[in-house]
Amino acid sequence: MANLKAIRKRIVSVKSTQKITRAMKMVAGARLNRAQQRILALRPYAVKTGHVLAEVTAAANRRLEEGGGGVDAEHPLLARRPENNVLMLVITSDRGLCGAFNTNILRLAERQWREREAQGQKVQIAVIGRKGRDFFKRRHAPVMHVFSGVWDRLDLEQARDVARVVLKPFLSGEVDAILLVYNEFKSAMTQRVVCEPLFPLPVAAVEEAAEPSYEREFIFEPNKEALLERLVPMYVEISVLRALLESMASELGARMTAMDSATKNAAEMIDRLTLSYNRARQAAITTELMEIIGGAEALKG
């Protein structure tokens, strides 16, 4: 009977867990639809902003090269220096129960950190999300800044605050490059871990924009300096917002998938426990019947 009671309690416990995982899957699925709509709406705008900035930079460089200078020398945010000091902005979640979402991103970030330090670069890390904060804290990583409360109210203003913090050391010359490390949303089942340069603009993008097939003649209004003064920070803010929205959608997709697997595993466990319970109950009944029959035979004798 003790064994039957233990199995019965285990079945009740697993059923309660299954209800929780099923509810979490439904909540993640509902939130994923909204997050997916936001990232699909923003993604083309963010990509086009990068293309426009690359084209303007390439066009301005072509004009100023004739006078012996380039746009890099005219705008502090477009300065290109040897990457001796690098800042990594690592985007993780505040909560777990989302499969390998955080594990994959943190594994890549740690590998980048170790490899760059082995190459002689100085690496600083800015972290979004409690999971990343705890991970790097345990490893005594060179964490420059931890952003808190980002996921509570995710909008352009939050992205501006993040961009302002990560751009400050770049403007002062403390870091030579900024890297974005996040999960790019592909589908509810698939997320791709990305480590891409945020600033300065990738050389390949500027060179591609400078190719003859892409070459355009820009008329700057009111002037080139004013345009870059607005376009460069906007590019950084939009890029950060895109990475945040990609990460949020990826987290919800990973959580929905993980909770779906957990719900199915709970159903399989309930089936196995129910089968064990029925077998144990049948064995107990058989034993009792044998004892009754044995007692009756003994009385006859």
N, C-alpha and C positions, 0 to 999 in steps of 0.2 A: 504493500500500500504506500510506503514511503516513496518508492520509485515512481509509482503512478502520480503521486502528488507533485513530485518534482517536475515530471514531464508536463503535467497540466499547467503548472506555474510558468514553465518555459514557453509553452504555446501561447498563453495569455500575454506574456512579455513581448514575444516576437510579433504578435498581432498588433499590439500597441505601437511598436516601432514601425511596423508596416504602414499604419495609418499616418504616422508623422512623415515618413518618407514620401508617401503618396501626396500628402498635402504640400510638402516642400516642392515636389516636382510640378504640381499644378501652379503654385505661386511663381516659381522660376519660369515656367512656360508663358504665363501671362505677362510677366515683366520683360521676358525676352522679346516678345512681339513688339513692344514699344521701343526697346533698346535697338532692335534690328532696324526699325523704321528710321530712328534718329541717325544711326551710322550710315545707312544707305543714302540718306538725304545729304549728309555732310561730306561723305567720302569724295564725290566728284568735285565739290567746291574746294576741298583741301588739296587735292591733287592738282587742280587747275591753278590754285594760288601759287604752289611751288613752281609750276611750269612758267607762269607769268614772271615771277621773280627771277627765275633762271634766265629767261629771255631778256628781261630788262638789264640784268647784270651783264650778260654777254654783249648786248648792244652798247651799253655804256662803256664796257671794257674796250670794245673795238674803236669807239670814238676817242677815248682818252689815251689809248696806246699810241695814237698818232702824235700826241703831245708828250709822250714819255711816261705816262702814269696809267693807273687803272682804277676801277671803281672800288677795289679793295682798300685803296689808300684814302678814299673819300668818305666812306661810311664805316664807323667802328665795328658794327655788327657783321660786316662783310670781310673783316680782316682775316687773312689766312696765314697761320703760323705753324711751325713744326709742332706736332702733337706730343709735347713733352708732359703736359698736364691735361688730364681728361676727366670730365664729369659725366657720370652715368646716372640718368634718371630712370629708376626701376619702378615699374607700376605693378603692384600686387593687390590682393583683396584684403578686406578687414576680417572676413570670416572664412572658415574652412568648409568641409563637406562639398567640395567641388572637384573631386577627382584629383588628377595630376596638374590642375591649372597652375597652382602656385609653385609646385615642385619643379615643373619644366622651366618656368621663367627664372626662378632663383638659381637653378643649376646653370643656366646659360650665363646669368649675370655674374655668378661666382667664377665661372671659367674665364670670362672676359677680364674680370678683375685680376685673377692670378696670372693670366697670360701677359697682360699689359704690364703688370709690375715686374714680371720676369724679363720683359724687354727693356726695362729701365724707365718706363713711364710712371708718373705719379697719378694715382687714381683716387678720385673722390666720388662719393655716392650720395645721391638724393633719393629718398624712398617715399613712395605713396602706398599706404596700406599697412595694417598692423602685422600681417604675416611677413612682409619684407623687413619691417623694423625689427621684429623678434629674431628673424633669421640672421641678419647681419650683426645684430647685437651679440648673439651667441658666438660669432666668429671674430669679434673685435675688429670689424671692418671700418675703414675710414669714412664714416657716415657724416656728411656735411650738414644735411638737413632732413628732417622727417616731417612730411605733410600729414596733418590730421584733419579729419572731418571732410575730406574731399568727396567721399561717396555719399555723404548725407544730402548734399545739394550740388549736383553736378551740372554746371552750366558754363557759359563763356567767361563769366566773372571769375570762377574758380580756376579756369585755364589761364586767365590773365595773371592771377596771383602766382600760380606755379611758374609761368614763363618769366615773370618779374624776378623771382628768386633765382632761377637757374641761369638767367642772362646776366645777372649782376657780376658774378666772378669772371664771366667771359669779357664783359666790358672793361673790367679793371685789369685784365691780363692775367688773372690767377689761373685760369684754365684756357686751353687752346682749342678745345673741341667739346661738344656736348653730344652724348649718345642717348637715344631712346631705347629702352628695353621693355617690351610689352608683348601681349598676346594679340595677334591680329585675328579678327573674326572671319571665319569662312562659312561655317554652318553650325547648327546646334551640336553636331557630332565632331566637328573639326575646328581646331584653333591652331594657328601657326605662330610659333615663338619668333619674334623679330628683334634684331639689334641693328638699328639704323642711325646714321648721323642726323642729328637735329640741326646743329650749326657748327661750323659754317656750312653753306650749301655744298652738297657733294660735287666734286670736280667733274664727275661724269655728266651730271645734269647740266652744268654750265657749258661744258664742251659740246654736248648734244644740241643745246639751244643755239650754239655758235655755228653749227654746220650750215652750209649754204641752203639746204632744203628747208631749214627752220628760220633762216635769216629774215628779219623783218625790220623795217625802218620805223623807229618809234619817234613820235613827237611828244616831248615831255611837257606836261601842263599841270601846275604852274611852272615847275622846273624839276630837273632830275633829282636834286637833293631832297626836295619836299616829298616827291613821290616815294623815294626809297625810305625816307624817314617814317612814312606811314605804312608802306608795304612790308618792310622787313619785320617790324614787331607783329603785324597782323599775320604774317606767315608763321611765325613762331607760335603765336596764340592758337591759331587754327590747327597747327600740327599737334600741339599738346592736347587740344580738345578732341581731335580725332583719335589720338592714342588712348585717351581716357574712355571715350565711347566704345572704341574697339575692345578695350579691356573689359568694360562692363558687360558688353554683349557676350564676349567670350566666357566670362565668369558665369553668367546666367545659363549659357548653353552647356558649359561643363557641369554645372550643378544639376540642371535638368537631366542630363545623361546619367550622372552619378546616382541621382535619386531614383531614376527609372530602373537602373541595375540593382540598386538596393531593394526596391520594392519587389522585383522579380526574385531576387535571392531570398527575401523573407518569405515569399509564397512557397518557394521550393523547400525552405527549412520547415515551414508549418506542415507541409505534406509529409516530410520525413518524420517529424515529431509525432504527428497524428498516427502514422503507421506504427511507430514504436509504441505509442500509447495503446493502440488497439491490440497489438501483439502482447504487451505486458498485461493488459486487462484480461485478454483471453487466457493467458497462461495462469493468471491468478484464479480465474473462474474454474479452469480445469483442475487446478490443485485443490480448490475447495470441494469440487465434486468428488475427486478421488478420495479426499479425506472422509467425506460423508459416506461414500460407498464402502470404504474400508471399515468405518465405524459400524455400519449396518451389518456387514458380514461378521464382524467380531461379535455382535450381539446375538446373531443367529447361532454362532458356535457355542 
